[in-house]
Amino acid sequence: MRTPSVPASFFGVVLGLAGLGGAWRLAHRIWGMPPIVGEMLMLLASLIWVCLLLLYFMKWLLARDEAIAELDHPVQCCFVGLIGVSTMLIGLATLPYSATAARILTLLGALLTLAFALWRTGRLWHGERDPGTTTPVLYLPLVAGAFVSATALAAIGHSDWGQLALGAGFFSWLAIESVLLHRLYTGPALLPALRPTLGIQLAPPVVGLIAYLSVSEGSPDIVAHALLGYGLLQALLLLRMLPWIMQQSFAPSYWAFTFGATALGAAPLRMIEHGETGAAAVLAPYLFIGANLTVGLIAIASILLVARPWFSATSSLSPASRRVSPNRSSKLEIGE
């Protein structure tokens, strides 16, 4: 049987689940929510991460041409950067159980992220890129990688290094966003298949806010509130554009919405931990509920998408064909 070929974009599932798990951990500390929910989400994210790593490694062994083609693709290539980012998030997931494992995963993920970001950005600076392929996936190698690096490094006790990562991510975000918005304002409309990548647009301000709070001390300042405000603006814009985005039927690419949505749910909780009592504290319960709804709906849609071929196959069998033949196994009757 041929090993399933897993695109690197599937690591976005790990980001969404781990992000929601982190939000539930915060909700437990602040509101006394059941701790089991956050830990189960982190466990599920870890198991999926392990499976995806194995399958991605197998793709390089058994379908090397396909893996190289993905690296050369102007859009899909950026998702490869999620391998390092997801590794750091799993490091954060393991932190309450093993500081050593968390440190190893964080440092390994940060090095992988930096190496890929430098390689990919160097290729982009060569130029001759089709502007039609400019989408928010450009944020993934540099911006997402740097912001998560800042958060993870601070969590293992290296806030000074985290501050350097925050600076790298923040100024890369501003530069890339100017290019992206120019393309969206002046270029042709995104193809339907690329529109779900706009969900990534929500991530930089709120993931950056979490990184900023992680490497700083004291009550949330004007910078923290400004980042949250910009994140809220992006969320409202995405809600306004959702009918246009959803002209593309559901696909795993919709997981692009989840990392930003979960960060938007978690960021006000981090602000409350830092002493926030104002607008962010008022919004926190609603944004937390929104994050859960976003991940829950996308997870349900993904399960239905995976199950659809099986249901189609079983429903197409006639009653006669469903009878177990003495010469055939029940597995063949259902599975073939």
Phi and psi restraints in degrees (value plus and minus 20) as a CYANA .aco file:
   2 ARG   PHI     -94.6   -54.6
   2 ARG   PSI     115.0   155.0
   3 THR   PHI     -86.6   -46.6
   3 THR   PSI     112.5   152.5
   4 PRO   PHI     -78.2   -38.2
   4 PRO   PSI     116.7   156.7
   5 SER   PHI    -109.3   -69.3
   5 SER   PSI      92.6   132.6
   6 VAL   PHI    -120.5   -80.5
   6 VAL   PSI      99.4   139.4
   7 PRO   PHI     -91.5   -51.5
   7 PRO   PSI     132.3   172.3
   8 ALA   PHI     -83.3   -43.3
   8 ALA   PSI     -43.1    -3.1
   9 SER   PHI     -82.0   -42.0
   9 SER   PSI     -40.3    -0.3
  10 PHE   PHI     -85.4   -45.4
  10 PHE   PSI     -38.9     1.1
  11 PHE   PHI     -85.8   -45.8
  11 PHE   PSI     -34.1     5.9
  12 GLY   PHI     -81.8   -41.8
  12 GLY   PSI     -46.5    -6.5
  13 VAL   PHI     -82.6   -42.6
  13 VAL   PSI     -60.9   -20.9
  14 VAL   PHI     -83.4   -43.4
  14 VAL   PSI     -62.2   -22.2
  15 LEU   PHI     -81.4   -41.4
  15 LEU   PSI     -63.2   -23.2
  16 GLY   PHI     -86.0   -46.0
  16 GLY   PSI     -66.2   -26.2
  17 LEU   PHI     -89.2   -49.2
  17 LEU   PSI     -63.3   -23.3
  18 ALA   PHI     -86.7   -46.7
  18 ALA   PSI     -57.6   -17.6
  19 GLY   PHI     -82.5   -42.5
  19 GLY   PSI     -62.1   -22.1
  20 LEU   PHI     -89.5   -49.5
  20 LEU   PSI     -57.0   -17.0
  21 GLY   PHI     -80.3   -40.3
  21 GLY   PSI     -61.5   -21.5
  22 GLY   PHI     -83.5   -43.5
  22 GLY   PSI     -58.4   -18.4
  23 ALA   PHI     -83.9   -43.9
  23 ALA   PSI     -59.4   -19.4
  24 TRP   PHI     -88.4   -48.4
  24 TRP   PSI     -55.1   -15.1
  25 ARG   PHI     -81.2   -41.2
  25 ARG   PSI     -62.8   -22.8
  26 LEU   PHI     -84.7   -44.7
  26 LEU   PSI     -62.1   -22.1
  27 ALA   PHI     -82.8   -42.8
  27 ALA   PSI     -53.0   -13.0
  28 HIS   PHI     -86.0   -46.0
  28 HIS   PSI     -64.4   -24.4
  29 ARG   PHI     -88.5   -48.5
  29 ARG   PSI     -54.0   -14.0
  30 ILE   PHI    -113.5   -73.5
  30 ILE   PSI     -64.1   -24.1
  31 TRP   PHI    -129.5   -89.5
  31 TRP   PSI     -23.5    16.5
  32 GLY   PHI      54.7    94.7
  32 GLY   PSI       5.5    45.5
  33 MET   PHI     -85.5   -45.5
  33 MET   PSI     135.9   175.9
  34 PRO   PHI     -76.4   -36.4
  34 PRO   PSI     106.3   146.3
  35 PRO   PHI     -89.2   -49.2
  35 PRO   PSI     -43.7    -3.7
  36 ILE   PHI     -82.5   -42.5
  36 ILE   PSI     -50.4   -10.4
  37 VAL   PHI     -84.8   -44.8
  37 VAL   PSI     -69.6   -29.6
  38 GLY   PHI     -82.2   -42.2
  38 GLY   PSI     -60.1   -20.1
  39 GLU   PHI     -89.6   -49.6
  39 GLU   PSI     -56.6   -16.6
  40 MET   PHI     -87.6   -47.6
  40 MET   PSI     -57.3   -17.3
  41 LEU   PHI     -85.4   -45.4
  41 LEU   PSI     -60.7   -20.7
  42 MET   PHI     -85.5   -45.5
  42 MET   PSI     -59.1   -19.1
  43 LEU   PHI     -84.1   -44.1
  43 LEU   PSI     -64.6   -24.6
  44 LEU   PHI     -82.5   -42.5
  44 LEU   PSI     -63.4   -23.4
  45 ALA   PHI     -80.5   -40.5
  45 ALA   PSI     -59.6   -19.6
  46 SER   PHI     -86.6   -46.6
  46 SER   PSI     -61.9   -21.9
  47 LEU   PHI     -85.1   -45.1
  47 LEU   PSI     -62.8   -22.8
  48 ILE   PHI     -85.1   -45.1
  48 ILE   PSI     -59.6   -19.6
  49 TRP   PHI     -79.5   -39.5
  49 TRP   PSI     -64.9   -24.9
  50 VAL   PHI     -81.7   -41.7
  50 VAL   PSI     -66.5   -26.5
  51 CYS   PHI     -81.5   -41.5
  51 CYS   PSI     -64.3   -24.3
  52 LEU   PHI     -86.2   -46.2
  52 LEU   PSI     -58.6   -18.6
  53 LEU   PHI     -80.9   -40.9
  53 LEU   PSI     -64.6   -24.6
  54 LEU   PHI     -83.4   -43.4
  54 LEU   PSI     -64.6   -24.6
  55 LEU   PHI     -87.8   -47.8
  55 LEU   PSI     -57.5   -17.5
  56 TYR   PHI     -87.5   -47.5
  56 TYR   PSI     -59.7   -19.7
  57 PHE   PHI     -83.2   -43.2
  57 PHE   PSI     -60.6   -20.6
  58 MET   PHI     -84.1   -44.1
  58 MET   PSI     -53.2   -13.2
  59 LYS   PHI     -83.8   -43.8
  59 LYS   PSI     -58.5   -18.5
  60 TRP   PHI     -88.7   -48.7
  60 TRP   PSI     -49.1    -9.1
  61 LEU   PHI     -99.5   -59.5
  61 LEU   PSI     -62.7   -22.7
  62 LEU   PHI    -125.3   -85.3
  62 LEU   PSI     -39.0     1.0
  63 ALA   PHI    -158.9  -118.9
  63 ALA   PSI      37.5    77.5
  64 ARG   PHI     -79.4   -39.4
  64 ARG   PSI     -59.8   -19.8
  65 ASP   PHI     -80.8   -40.8
  65 ASP   PSI     -58.8   -18.8
  66 GLU   PHI     -87.0   -47.0
  66 GLU   PSI     -59.5   -19.5
  67 ALA   PHI     -86.3   -46.3
  67 ALA   PSI     -60.2   -20.2
  68 ILE   PHI     -87.8   -47.8
  68 ILE   PSI     -59.2   -19.2
  69 ALA   PHI     -81.6   -41.6
  69 ALA   PSI     -56.9   -16.9
  70 GLU   PHI     -84.2   -44.2
  70 GLU   PSI     -61.7   -21.7
  71 LEU   PHI     -84.1   -44.1
  71 LEU   PSI     -51.2   -11.2
  72 ASP   PHI    -105.6   -65.6
  72 ASP   PSI     -31.6     8.4
  73 HIS   PHI     -91.9   -51.9
  73 HIS   PSI     116.4   156.4
  74 PRO   PHI     -87.8   -47.8
  74 PRO   PSI     -40.1    -0.1
  75 VAL   PHI    -130.0   -90.0
  75 VAL   PSI     -71.9   -31.9
  76 GLN   PHI     -83.0   -43.0
  76 GLN   PSI     -47.4    -7.4
  77 CYS   PHI     -79.0   -39.0
  77 CYS   PSI     -57.0   -17.0
  78 CYS   PHI     -85.2   -45.2
  78 CYS   PSI     -46.7    -6.7
  79 PHE   PHI     -87.5   -47.5
  79 PHE   PSI     -40.2    -0.2
  80 VAL   PHI     -79.9   -39.9
  80 VAL   PSI     -49.4    -9.4
  81 GLY   PHI     -82.4   -42.4
  81 GLY   PSI     -39.6     0.4
  82 LEU   PHI     -89.8   -49.8
  82 LEU   PSI     -36.3     3.7
  83 ILE   PHI     -82.6   -42.6
  83 ILE   PSI     -67.9   -27.9
  84 GLY   PHI     -87.7   -47.7
  84 GLY   PSI     -60.7   -20.7
  85 VAL   PHI     -82.2   -42.2
  85 VAL   PSI     -66.0   -26.0
  86 SER   PHI     -84.9   -44.9
  86 SER   PSI     -53.4   -13.4
  87 THR   PHI     -82.8   -42.8
  87 THR   PSI     -61.3   -21.3
  88 MET   PHI     -86.3   -46.3
  88 MET   PSI     -58.2   -18.2
  89 LEU   PHI     -85.4   -45.4
  89 LEU   PSI     -57.1   -17.1
  90 ILE   PHI     -88.0   -48.0
  90 ILE   PSI     -52.5   -12.5
  91 GLY   PHI     -79.5   -39.5
  91 GLY   PSI     -63.4   -23.4
  92 LEU   PHI     -84.1   -44.1
  92 LEU   PSI     -55.3   -15.3
  93 ALA   PHI     -84.4   -44.4
  93 ALA   PSI     -55.4   -15.4
  94 THR   PHI    -105.5   -65.5
  94 THR   PSI     -30.4     9.6
  95 LEU   PHI     -74.8   -34.8
  95 LEU   PSI     -63.1   -23.1
  96 PRO   PHI     -86.2   -46.2
  96 PRO   PSI     -35.8     4.2
  97 TYR   PHI    -126.1   -86.1
  97 TYR   PSI     -51.6   -11.6
  98 SER   PHI    -175.2  -135.2
  98 SER   PSI      87.7   127.7
  99 ALA   PHI     -85.2   -45.2
  99 ALA   PSI     -53.5   -13.5
 100 THR   PHI     -86.2   -46.2
 100 THR   PSI     -67.7   -27.7
 101 ALA   PHI     -81.7   -41.7
 101 ALA   PSI     -61.1   -21.1
 102 ALA   PHI     -82.1   -42.1
 102 ALA   PSI     -61.5   -21.5
 103 ARG   PHI     -85.5   -45.5
 103 ARG   PSI     -64.3   -24.3
 104 ILE   PHI     -83.4   -43.4
 104 ILE   PSI     -67.5   -27.5
 105 LEU   PHI     -85.6   -45.6
 105 LEU   PSI     -59.0   -19.0
 106 THR   PHI     -84.3   -44.3
 106 THR   PSI     -68.4   -28.4
 107 LEU   PHI     -86.6   -46.6
 107 LEU   PSI     -61.2   -21.2
 108 LEU   PHI     -83.3   -43.3
 108 LEU   PSI     -66.3   -26.3
 109 GLY   PHI     -83.1   -43.1
 109 GLY   PSI     -60.1   -20.1
 110 ALA   PHI     -85.3   -45.3
 110 ALA   PSI     -61.3   -21.3
 111 LEU   PHI     -87.1   -47.1
 111 LEU   PSI     -62.4   -22.4
 112 LEU   PHI     -80.9   -40.9
 112 LEU   PSI     -63.4   -23.4
 113 THR   PHI     -83.6   -43.6
 113 THR   PSI     -65.8   -25.8
 114 LEU   PHI     -84.2   -44.2
 114 LEU   PSI     -63.9   -23.9
 115 ALA   PHI     -82.3   -42.3
 115 ALA   PSI     -65.3   -25.3
 116 PHE   PHI     -88.1   -48.1
 116 PHE   PSI     -60.8   -20.8
 117 ALA   PHI     -81.5   -41.5
 117 ALA   PSI     -61.4   -21.4
 118 LEU   PHI     -86.2   -46.2
 118 LEU   PSI     -62.8   -22.8
 119 TRP   PHI     -83.9   -43.9
 119 TRP   PSI     -67.9   -27.9
 120 ARG   PHI     -89.1   -49.1
 120 ARG   PSI     -62.2   -22.2
 121 THR   PHI     -85.7   -45.7
 121 THR   PSI     -57.1   -17.1
 122 GLY   PHI     -79.9   -39.9
 122 GLY   PSI     -58.7   -18.7
 123 ARG   PHI     -88.3   -48.3
 123 ARG   PSI     -58.3   -18.3
 124 LEU   PHI     -83.7   -43.7
 124 LEU   PSI     -56.3   -16.3
 125 TRP   PHI     -90.9   -50.9
 125 TRP   PSI     -30.0    10.0
 126 HIS   PHI     -87.1   -47.1
 126 HIS   PSI     -44.2    -4.2
 127 GLY   PHI      66.2   106.2
 127 GLY   PSI    -182.5  -142.5
 128 GLU   PHI      38.6    78.6
 128 GLU   PSI      17.4    57.4
 129 ARG   PHI    -117.3   -77.3
 129 ARG   PSI     119.3   159.3
 130 ASP   PHI     -89.9   -49.9
 130 ASP   PSI      97.5   137.5
 131 PRO   PHI     -78.7   -38.7
 131 PRO   PSI     -44.3    -4.3
 132 GLY   PHI     -85.7   -45.7
 132 GLY   PSI     -37.1     2.9
 133 THR   PHI    -116.9   -76.9
 133 THR   PSI     -13.4    26.6
 134 THR   PHI     -99.7   -59.7
 134 THR   PSI      90.0   130.0
 135 THR   PHI    -157.0  -117.0
 135 THR   PSI     152.3   192.3
 136 PRO   PHI     -81.8   -41.8
 136 PRO   PSI     -25.6    14.4
 137 VAL   PHI     -82.5   -42.5
 137 VAL   PSI     -38.8     1.2
 138 LEU   PHI     -81.7   -41.7
 138 LEU   PSI     -42.6    -2.6
 139 TYR   PHI     -90.1   -50.1
 139 TYR   PSI     -44.9    -4.9
 140 LEU   PHI     -83.0   -43.0
 140 LEU   PSI     -71.9   -31.9
 141 PRO   PHI     -84.7   -44.7
 141 PRO   PSI     -67.3   -27.3
 142 LEU   PHI    -109.5   -69.5
 142 LEU   PSI     -74.2   -34.2
 143 VAL   PHI     -94.3   -54.3
 143 VAL   PSI     -77.4   -37.4
 144 ALA   PHI     -79.4   -39.4
 144 ALA   PSI     -63.3   -23.3
 145 GLY   PHI     -80.7   -40.7
 145 GLY   PSI     -63.6   -23.6
 146 ALA   PHI     -90.2   -50.2
 146 ALA   PSI     -63.0   -23.0
 147 PHE   PHI     -85.5   -45.5
 147 PHE   PSI     -62.8   -22.8
 148 VAL   PHI     -88.7   -48.7
 148 VAL   PSI     -55.2   -15.2
 149 SER   PHI     -79.4   -39.4
 149 SER   PSI     -64.2   -24.2
 150 ALA   PHI     -79.9   -39.9
 150 ALA   PSI     -66.3   -26.3
 151 THR   PHI     -83.9   -43.9
 151 THR   PSI     -66.7   -26.7
 152 ALA   PHI     -88.9   -48.9
 152 ALA   PSI     -61.0   -21.0
 153 LEU   PHI     -83.7   -43.7
 153 LEU   PSI     -59.9   -19.9
 154 ALA   PHI     -83.7   -43.7
 154 ALA   PSI     -57.7   -17.7
 155 ALA   PHI     -84.2   -44.2
 155 ALA   PSI     -49.5    -9.5
 156 ILE   PHI    -118.5   -78.5
 156 ILE   PSI      -6.4    33.6
 157 GLY   PHI      75.8   115.8
 157 GLY   PSI      -0.5    39.5
 158 HIS   PHI    -144.1  -104.1
 158 HIS   PSI      41.1    81.1
 159 SER   PHI     -83.3   -43.3
 159 SER   PSI     -51.0   -11.0
 160 ASP   PHI     -84.0   -44.0
 160 ASP   PSI     -62.9   -22.9
 161 TRP   PHI     -88.7   -48.7
 161 TRP   PSI     -54.5   -14.5
 162 GLY   PHI     -82.5   -42.5
 162 GLY   PSI     -55.1   -15.1
 163 GLN   PHI     -85.1   -45.1
 163 GLN   PSI     -56.7   -16.7
 164 LEU   PHI     -84.1   -44.1
 164 LEU   PSI     -62.7   -22.7
 165 ALA   PHI     -83.9   -43.9
 165 ALA   PSI     -58.8   -18.8
 166 LEU   PHI     -80.0   -40.0
 166 LEU   PSI     -63.5   -23.5
 167 GLY   PHI     -83.0   -43.0
 167 GLY   PSI     -61.5   -21.5
 168 ALA   PHI     -81.9   -41.9
 168 ALA   PSI     -63.0   -23.0
 169 GLY   PHI     -91.0   -51.0
 169 GLY   PSI     -59.9   -19.9
 170 PHE   PHI     -84.7   -44.7
 170 PHE   PSI     -69.3   -29.3
 171 PHE   PHI     -93.9   -53.9
 171 PHE   PSI     -48.9    -8.9
 172 SER   PHI     -85.6   -45.6
 172 SER   PSI     -59.9   -19.9
 173 TRP   PHI     -78.1   -38.1
 173 TRP   PSI     -69.3   -29.3
 174 LEU   PHI     -80.9   -40.9
 174 LEU   PSI     -61.5   -21.5
 175 ALA   PHI     -87.5   -47.5
 175 ALA   PSI     -66.1   -26.1
 176 ILE   PHI     -88.4   -48.4
 176 ILE   PSI     -58.2   -18.2
 177 GLU   PHI     -82.8   -42.8
 177 GLU   PSI     -57.0   -17.0
 178 SER   PHI     -83.6   -43.6
 178 SER   PSI     -59.6   -19.6
 179 VAL   PHI     -86.4   -46.4
 179 VAL   PSI     -64.4   -24.4
 180 LEU   PHI     -85.0   -45.0
 180 LEU   PSI     -66.4   -26.4
 181 LEU   PHI     -86.8   -46.8
 181 LEU   PSI     -55.1   -15.1
 182 HIS   PHI     -81.3   -41.3
 182 HIS   PSI     -61.1   -21.1
 183 ARG   PHI     -86.6   -46.6
 183 ARG   PSI     -62.5   -22.5
 184 LEU   PHI     -88.0   -48.0
 184 LEU   PSI     -56.2   -16.2
 185 TYR   PHI     -95.0   -55.0
 185 TYR   PSI     -55.6   -15.6
 186 THR   PHI    -133.8   -93.8
 186 THR   PSI     -38.7     1.3
 187 GLY   PHI    -110.6   -70.6
 187 GLY   PSI     159.9   199.9
 188 PRO   PHI     -87.5   -47.5
 188 PRO   PSI     139.6   179.6
 189 ALA   PHI     -81.8   -41.8
 189 ALA   PSI     125.2   165.2
 190 LEU   PHI     -80.1   -40.1
 190 LEU   PSI     120.9   160.9
 191 LEU   PHI     -82.7   -42.7
 191 LEU   PSI     127.7   167.7
 192 PRO   PHI     -71.9   -31.9
 192 PRO   PSI     -58.1   -18.1
 193 ALA   PHI     -86.7   -46.7
 193 ALA   PSI     -42.9    -2.9
 194 LEU   PHI    -113.1   -73.1
 194 LEU   PSI     -33.1     6.9
 195 ARG   PHI     -83.6   -43.6
 195 ARG   PSI     -55.6   -15.6
 196 PRO   PHI     -80.5   -40.5
 196 PRO   PSI     -40.1    -0.1
 197 THR   PHI     -86.2   -46.2
 197 THR   PSI     -36.4     3.6
 198 LEU   PHI     -82.4   -42.4
 198 LEU   PSI     -40.1    -0.1
 199 GLY   PHI     -79.4   -39.4
 199 GLY   PSI     -46.3    -6.3
 200 ILE   PHI     -86.2   -46.2
 200 ILE   PSI     -43.1    -3.1
 201 GLN   PHI     -78.8   -38.8
 201 GLN   PSI     -46.7    -6.7
 202 LEU   PHI     -92.7   -52.7
 202 LEU   PSI     -45.4    -5.4
 203 ALA   PHI     -89.7   -49.7
 203 ALA   PSI     -67.3   -27.3
 204 PRO   PHI     -73.5   -33.5
 204 PRO   PSI     -68.3   -28.3
 205 PRO   PHI     -86.2   -46.2
 205 PRO   PSI     -57.8   -17.8
 206 VAL   PHI    -105.5   -65.5
 206 VAL   PSI     -55.7   -15.7
 207 VAL   PHI     -87.2   -47.2
 207 VAL   PSI     -57.4   -17.4
 208 GLY   PHI     -84.5   -44.5
 208 GLY   PSI     -56.4   -16.4
 209 LEU   PHI     -83.1   -43.1
 209 LEU   PSI     -64.1   -24.1
 210 ILE   PHI     -82.3   -42.3
 210 ILE   PSI     -60.7   -20.7
 211 ALA   PHI     -83.2   -43.2
 211 ALA   PSI     -63.0   -23.0
 212 TYR   PHI     -81.9   -41.9
 212 TYR   PSI     -64.1   -24.1
 213 LEU   PHI     -87.2   -47.2
 213 LEU   PSI     -50.6   -10.6
 214 SER   PHI     -89.9   -49.9
 214 SER   PSI     -53.2   -13.2
 215 VAL   PHI    -122.2   -82.2
 215 VAL   PSI     -15.2    24.8
 216 SER   PHI    -144.7  -104.7
 216 SER   PSI     148.8   188.8
 217 GLU   PHI    -145.1  -105.1
 217 GLU   PSI     147.7   187.7
 218 GLY   PHI      68.8   108.8
 218 GLY   PSI    -199.9  -159.9
 219 SER   PHI     -89.4   -49.4
 219 SER   PSI     130.9   170.9
 220 PRO   PHI     -76.8   -36.8
 220 PRO   PSI     110.2   150.2
 221 ASP   PHI    -120.5   -80.5
 221 ASP   PSI    -188.4  -148.4
 222 ILE   PHI     -84.2   -44.2
 222 ILE   PSI     -51.3   -11.3
 223 VAL   PHI     -84.4   -44.4
 223 VAL   PSI     -64.6   -24.6
 224 ALA   PHI     -81.7   -41.7
 224 ALA   PSI     -64.9   -24.9
 225 HIS   PHI     -86.6   -46.6
 225 HIS   PSI     -55.8   -15.8
 226 ALA   PHI     -86.2   -46.2
 226 ALA   PSI     -61.3   -21.3
 227 LEU   PHI     -84.0   -44.0
 227 LEU   PSI     -61.3   -21.3
 228 LEU   PHI     -83.9   -43.9
 228 LEU   PSI     -60.7   -20.7
 229 GLY   PHI     -80.8   -40.8
 229 GLY   PSI     -61.3   -21.3
 230 TYR   PHI     -89.0   -49.0
 230 TYR   PSI     -55.6   -15.6
 231 GLY   PHI     -82.5   -42.5
 231 GLY   PSI     -61.5   -21.5
 232 LEU   PHI     -83.2   -43.2
 232 LEU   PSI     -59.6   -19.6
 233 LEU   PHI     -80.7   -40.7
 233 LEU   PSI     -64.3   -24.3
 234 GLN   PHI     -83.5   -43.5
 234 GLN   PSI     -59.2   -19.2
 235 ALA   PHI     -83.5   -43.5
 235 ALA   PSI     -62.4   -22.4
 236 LEU   PHI     -86.8   -46.8
 236 LEU   PSI     -58.8   -18.8
 237 LEU   PHI     -83.2   -43.2
 237 LEU   PSI     -60.7   -20.7
 238 LEU   PHI     -86.6   -46.6
 238 LEU   PSI     -58.1   -18.1
 239 LEU   PHI     -83.3   -43.3
 239 LEU   PSI     -60.8   -20.8
 240 ARG   PHI     -84.4   -44.4
 240 ARG   PSI     -53.1   -13.1
 241 MET   PHI    -113.6   -73.6
 241 MET   PSI     -20.8    19.2
 242 LEU   PHI     -76.9   -36.9
 242 LEU   PSI     -63.2   -23.2
 243 PRO   PHI     -78.6   -38.6
 243 PRO   PSI     -57.2   -17.2
 244 TRP   PHI     -90.4   -50.4
 244 TRP   PSI     -62.3   -22.3
 245 ILE   PHI     -83.2   -43.2
 245 ILE   PSI     -59.3   -19.3
 246 MET   PHI     -99.2   -59.2
 246 MET   PSI     -12.2    27.8
 247 GLN   PHI     -84.5   -44.5
 247 GLN   PSI     -41.7    -1.7
 248 GLN   PHI    -104.3   -64.3
 248 GLN   PSI      99.8   139.8
 249 SER   PHI     -79.8   -39.8
 249 SER   PSI     140.4   180.4
 250 PHE   PHI     -79.6   -39.6
 250 PHE   PSI     118.1   158.1
 251 ALA   PHI    -170.1  -130.1
 251 ALA   PSI     146.9   186.9
 252 PRO   PHI     -77.0   -37.0
 252 PRO   PSI     -39.3     0.7
 253 SER   PHI     -81.4   -41.4
 253 SER   PSI     -39.1     0.9
 254 TYR   PHI     -88.9   -48.9
 254 TYR   PSI     -34.2     5.8
 255 TRP   PHI     -83.6   -43.6
 255 TRP   PSI     -32.3     7.7
 256 ALA   PHI     -80.2   -40.2
 256 ALA   PSI     -43.7    -3.7
 257 PHE   PHI     -94.8   -54.8
 257 PHE   PSI     -43.5    -3.5
 258 THR   PHI     -96.6   -56.6
 258 THR   PSI     -55.5   -15.5
 259 PHE   PHI     -87.4   -47.4
 259 PHE   PSI     -63.8   -23.8
 260 GLY   PHI     -86.5   -46.5
 260 GLY   PSI     -60.0   -20.0
 261 ALA   PHI     -84.4   -44.4
 261 ALA   PSI     -61.8   -21.8
 262 THR   PHI     -91.2   -51.2
 262 THR   PSI     -54.8   -14.8
 263 ALA   PHI     -86.4   -46.4
 263 ALA   PSI     -57.2   -17.2
 264 LEU   PHI     -84.8   -44.8
 264 LEU   PSI     -53.3   -13.3
 265 GLY   PHI     -94.5   -54.5
 265 GLY   PSI     -51.7   -11.7
 266 ALA   PHI    -106.4   -66.4
 266 ALA   PSI     -51.8   -11.8
 267 ALA   PHI     -78.9   -38.9
 267 ALA   PSI     -66.3   -26.3
 268 PRO   PHI     -83.0   -43.0
 268 PRO   PSI     -50.2   -10.2
 269 LEU   PHI     -87.4   -47.4
 269 LEU   PSI     -59.4   -19.4
 270 ARG   PHI     -83.8   -43.8
 270 ARG   PSI     -56.9   -16.9
 271 MET   PHI     -85.2   -45.2
 271 MET   PSI     -58.9   -18.9
 272 ILE   PHI     -83.0   -43.0
 272 ILE   PSI     -60.8   -20.8
 273 GLU   PHI     -79.0   -39.0
 273 GLU   PSI     -50.5   -10.5
 274 HIS   PHI    -109.3   -69.3
 274 HIS   PSI     -13.3    26.7
 275 GLY   PHI      85.8   125.8
 275 GLY   PSI     -11.4    28.6
 276 GLU   PHI     -86.5   -46.5
 276 GLU   PSI     112.7   152.7
 277 THR   PHI    -151.6  -111.6
 277 THR   PSI     -17.7    22.3
 278 GLY   PHI    -116.7   -76.7
 278 GLY   PSI    -154.2  -114.2
 279 ALA   PHI     -79.6   -39.6
 279 ALA   PSI     -60.7   -20.7
 280 ALA   PHI     -82.5   -42.5
 280 ALA   PSI     -57.6   -17.6
 281 ALA   PHI     -87.2   -47.2
 281 ALA   PSI     -55.1   -15.1
 282 VAL   PHI     -87.3   -47.3
 282 VAL   PSI     -60.2   -20.2
 283 LEU   PHI     -97.3   -57.3
 283 LEU   PSI     -42.1    -2.1
 284 ALA   PHI     -71.7   -31.7
 284 ALA   PSI     -69.4   -29.4
 285 PRO   PHI     -81.6   -41.6
 285 PRO   PSI     -58.3   -18.3
 286 TYR   PHI     -91.1   -51.1
 286 TYR   PSI     -58.7   -18.7
 287 LEU   PHI     -90.4   -50.4
 287 LEU   PSI     -53.9   -13.9
 288 PHE   PHI     -85.1   -45.1
 288 PHE   PSI     -63.5   -23.5
 289 ILE   PHI     -83.2   -43.2
 289 ILE   PSI     -61.6   -21.6
 290 GLY   PHI     -80.7   -40.7
 290 GLY   PSI     -59.1   -19.1
 291 ALA   PHI     -83.8   -43.8
 291 ALA   PSI     -62.6   -22.6
 292 ASN   PHI     -85.2   -45.2
 292 ASN   PSI     -60.6   -20.6
 293 LEU   PHI     -85.3   -45.3
 293 LEU   PSI     -62.3   -22.3
 294 THR   PHI     -81.2   -41.2
 294 THR   PSI     -71.3   -31.3
 295 VAL   PHI     -87.1   -47.1
 295 VAL   PSI     -60.2   -20.2
 296 GLY   PHI     -82.6   -42.6
 296 GLY   PSI     -65.2   -25.2
 297 LEU   PHI     -86.6   -46.6
 297 LEU   PSI     -61.7   -21.7
 298 ILE   PHI     -88.6   -48.6
 298 ILE   PSI     -56.5   -16.5
 299 ALA   PHI     -85.1   -45.1
 299 ALA   PSI     -63.6   -23.6
 300 ILE   PHI     -82.8   -42.8
 300 ILE   PSI     -64.4   -24.4
 301 ALA   PHI     -82.1   -42.1
 301 ALA   PSI     -55.5   -15.5
 302 SER   PHI     -88.2   -48.2
 302 SER   PSI     -61.4   -21.4
 303 ILE   PHI     -82.3   -42.3
 303 ILE   PSI     -62.9   -22.9
 304 LEU   PHI     -85.3   -45.3
 304 LEU   PSI     -56.5   -16.5
 305 LEU   PHI     -84.3   -44.3
 305 LEU   PSI     -62.3   -22.3
 306 VAL   PHI     -88.6   -48.6
 306 VAL   PSI     -57.4   -17.4
 307 ALA   PHI     -99.3   -59.3
 307 ALA   PSI     -38.1     1.9
 308 ARG   PHI     -76.8   -36.8
 308 ARG   PSI     -65.7   -25.7
 309 PRO   PHI     -81.2   -41.2
 309 PRO   PSI     -56.8   -16.8
 310 TRP   PHI     -86.6   -46.6
 310 TRP   PSI     -64.3   -24.3
 311 PHE   PHI     -84.8   -44.8
 311 PHE   PSI     -58.2   -18.2
 312 SER   PHI     -83.9   -43.9
 312 SER   PSI     -60.8   -20.8
 313 ALA   PHI     -87.2   -47.2
 313 ALA   PSI     -63.5   -23.5
 314 THR   PHI     -92.9   -52.9
 314 THR   PSI     -56.0   -16.0
 315 SER   PHI     -92.5   -52.5
 315 SER   PSI     -41.3    -1.3
 316 SER   PHI    -101.8   -61.8
 316 SER   PSI     -29.9    10.1
 317 LEU   PHI     -96.3   -56.3
 317 LEU   PSI     114.6   154.6
 318 SER   PHI     -94.5   -54.5
 318 SER   PSI     138.9   178.9
 319 PRO   PHI     -74.4   -34.4
 319 PRO   PSI     -56.6   -16.6
 320 ALA   PHI     -87.2   -47.2
 320 ALA   PSI     -58.1   -18.1
 321 SER   PHI     -93.4   -53.4
 321 SER   PSI     -35.7     4.3
 322 ARG   PHI    -104.4   -64.4
 322 ARG   PSI     -30.3     9.7
 323 ARG   PHI     -90.3   -50.3
 323 ARG   PSI     117.7   157.7
 324 VAL   PHI     -93.8   -53.8
 324 VAL   PSI     101.2   141.2
 325 SER   PHI    -102.6   -62.6
 325 SER   PSI     121.3   161.3
 326 PRO   PHI     -84.7   -44.7
 326 PRO   PSI     -37.4     2.6
 327 ASN   PHI    -118.5   -78.5
 327 ASN   PSI     -18.8    21.2
 328 ARG   PHI    -155.0  -115.0
 328 ARG   PSI     130.3   170.3
 329 SER   PHI     -99.5   -59.5
 329 SER   PSI     136.1   176.1
 330 SER   PHI     -85.0   -45.0
 330 SER   PSI     -48.5    -8.5
 331 LYS   PHI     -81.8   -41.8
 331 LYS   PSI     -61.6   -21.6
 332 LEU   PHI     -88.5   -48.5
 332 LEU   PSI     -55.7   -15.7
 333 GLU   PHI     -81.2   -41.2
 333 GLU   PSI     -59.0   -19.0
 334 ILE   PHI    -110.8   -70.8
 334 ILE   PSI     -64.9   -24.9
 335 GLY   PHI     -97.5   -57.5
 335 GLY   PSI     -52.5   -12.5
